[in-house]
Amino acid sequence: MKVLVAVKRVVDFNVKVRVKSDGSGVDLANVKMSMNPFCEIAVEEAVRMKEKGLASEIIAVSVGPTQAQETIRTALAMGADRGILVETDQTVEPLAVAKLLAKIVAEEKPDLVILGKQAIDDDSNQTGQMLAALLDWPQGTFASELVKQDDRLLLTREVDGGLQTLKLQIPAVITTDLRLNEPRYASLPNIMKAKRKPIDVKKPDDYGVDITPRLDVLSTEEPPARSAGVILESVAELVDKLKNEAGVL
C-alpha cells in the first residue's frame, strides 16, 4: 500500500505571532518555522503503518516556498521515503492545495492520503475534505484511531456524543486529530539519511492548477489584551455584573 502524506510549513507553535505594522498580515521575518503539528501526526501514522508492514512506500508532499524542503526533510527523517515539493512563493488557499494534491494523486496513485485535520496558521480545516470531494474518495476526518482490516479501514473519531467508528473502503482520505498518536523525534542517523532521500521539485504550472488567491485580506489585528479579573463577594454581585456589564444574562 502506497501512502501519500501532506505536510505544511508553518510558524513554530512555540513562537508568539506578530502582526505587521501595516496590518497586511503576519510578520514572518526571522521567525522560526516548523512542520504543522497535525501534519507530524499524519507522518507518524504513515510510518507506523509501514513498520507494521501495511505500507510499502510513504511520499511526503508540501506546497510552499523553497524553504518548505526543510519540512519535507523532517518527514523523511521521521521515516518517509521520498518527497515532492510544489514550489511557489504565493499564498496558496486550501482549494488550490487540494487541486494540486488531486493531480499528484492521479500521478502517484497512492492507496491512502493522510493529512493533518488543520494547520495552526490559518485553521481552515478544509483541504482534506476538498481533496476527498475532488477525488470522489471516502473520507474519515478527525481520526483518533486507525486500524486496517483487509481492504478496509476502521477509523474512530471523536464527536460531541462520544466516539464514532467509520468503515472506509480503500482508497481513502484521512485527516488526523491530536489523540491519534505521539510523533517521534527524528534520530541523528535518520536525519543524515534524510539528506540523501530524493525530493522532486515541481511548479503549480506543471500540474495546470491556477493557485491565484480568491480571497483578499482586508486587515489583520492582534486580539485585545485580556483584562484583569475581579474578586466578587457574592453570587448576587456576580449575577449583577453578568447582566448589567457583560450583557450575557
HUCORPE-V548130 format. One record per pair of residues at least 12 apart in sequence whose C-alpha atoms are under 7 Angstrom apart, sorted by the first residue. I is the first residue (numbers start at 1). J is the second residue. If there is no record, write none. Layout:
i:I j:J
i:I j:J
This chain:
i:1 j:54
i:1 j:55
i:1 j:56
i:1 j:111
i:2 j:55
i:2 j:56
i:2 j:57
i:2 j:58
i:2 j:110
i:2 j:111
i:2 j:112
i:3 j:46
i:3 j:55
i:3 j:57
i:3 j:58
i:3 j:59
i:3 j:110
i:3 j:111
i:3 j:112
i:3 j:113
i:4 j:58
i:4 j:59
i:4 j:60
i:4 j:110
i:4 j:112
i:4 j:113
i:4 j:114
i:5 j:42
i:5 j:43
i:5 j:59
i:5 j:60
i:5 j:61
i:5 j:113
i:5 j:114
i:5 j:115
i:6 j:39
i:6 j:60
i:6 j:61
i:6 j:62
i:6 j:114
i:6 j:115
i:7 j:35
i:7 j:36
i:7 j:39
i:7 j:60
i:7 j:61
i:7 j:62
i:8 j:35
i:8 j:36
i:8 j:39
i:8 j:62
i:9 j:33
i:9 j:34
i:9 j:35
i:9 j:36
i:9 j:68
i:9 j:71
i:10 j:33
i:10 j:34
i:10 j:35
i:10 j:36
i:10 j:121
i:11 j:31
i:11 j:32
i:11 j:33
i:11 j:34
i:11 j:121
i:12 j:32
i:12 j:33
i:12 j:34
i:19 j:220
i:19 j:221
i:19 j:222
i:23 j:219
i:23 j:220
i:23 j:221
i:24 j:219
i:24 j:220
i:25 j:220
i:34 j:71
i:35 j:71
i:36 j:119
i:36 j:120
i:38 j:116
i:38 j:117
i:38 j:118
i:38 j:119
i:38 j:176
i:38 j:177
i:38 j:178
i:39 j:115
i:39 j:116
i:40 j:183
i:41 j:116
i:41 j:176
i:41 j:181
i:41 j:182
i:41 j:183
i:42 j:114
i:42 j:115
i:42 j:116
i:42 j:176
i:43 j:75
i:44 j:183
i:44 j:184
i:46 j:58
i:47 j:79
i:47 j:80
i:57 j:81
i:58 j:80
i:58 j:81
i:58 j:82
i:59 j:80
i:59 j:81
i:59 j:82
i:59 j:83
i:60 j:72
i:60 j:75
i:60 j:80
i:60 j:82
i:60 j:83
i:60 j:84
i:61 j:83
i:61 j:84
i:61 j:85
i:62 j:84
i:62 j:85
i:62 j:86
i:63 j:85
i:63 j:86
i:63 j:87
i:64 j:86
i:64 j:87
i:64 j:88
i:64 j:89
i:65 j:87
i:65 j:88
i:65 j:89
i:66 j:87
i:69 j:85
i:73 j:194
i:73 j:195
i:76 j:194
i:77 j:186
i:77 j:190
i:77 j:191
i:77 j:194
i:78 j:186
i:81 j:197
i:82 j:197
i:82 j:198
i:82 j:199
i:83 j:198
i:83 j:199
i:83 j:200
i:84 j:199
i:84 j:200
i:84 j:201
i:85 j:199
i:85 j:200
i:85 j:201
i:85 j:202
i:86 j:201
i:86 j:202
i:86 j:203
i:86 j:204
i:87 j:201
i:87 j:202
i:87 j:203
i:88 j:203
i:91 j:213
i:92 j:211
i:92 j:213
i:93 j:213
i:94 j:126
i:94 j:127
i:95 j:127
i:95 j:130
i:96 j:211
i:97 j:127
i:98 j:127
i:98 j:130
i:98 j:131
i:99 j:131
i:99 j:209
i:100 j:207
i:100 j:209
i:102 j:131
i:102 j:134
i:102 j:135
i:103 j:207
i:111 j:170
i:111 j:171
i:112 j:170
i:112 j:171
i:112 j:172
i:112 j:173
i:113 j:172
i:113 j:173
i:113 j:174
i:114 j:173
i:114 j:174
i:114 j:175
i:115 j:128
i:115 j:174
i:115 j:175
i:115 j:176
i:116 j:175
i:116 j:176
i:117 j:141
i:117 j:142
i:117 j:175
i:117 j:176
i:117 j:177
i:128 j:173
i:128 j:175
i:132 j:173
i:137 j:171
i:137 j:172
i:137 j:173
i:138 j:168
i:138 j:169
i:138 j:172
i:138 j:173
i:139 j:172
i:139 j:173
i:139 j:174
i:140 j:155
i:140 j:173
i:140 j:174
i:140 j:175
i:141 j:174
i:141 j:175
i:141 j:176
i:142 j:157
i:142 j:175
i:142 j:176
i:142 j:177
i:143 j:155
i:143 j:156
i:143 j:157
i:143 j:175
i:143 j:176
i:143 j:177
i:143 j:180
i:144 j:156
i:144 j:157
i:144 j:158
i:144 j:176
i:144 j:177
i:144 j:178
i:144 j:179
i:144 j:180
i:145 j:180
i:151 j:169
i:151 j:170
i:152 j:167
i:152 j:168
i:152 j:169
i:152 j:170
i:153 j:167
i:153 j:168
i:153 j:169
i:154 j:166
i:154 j:167
i:154 j:168
i:155 j:167
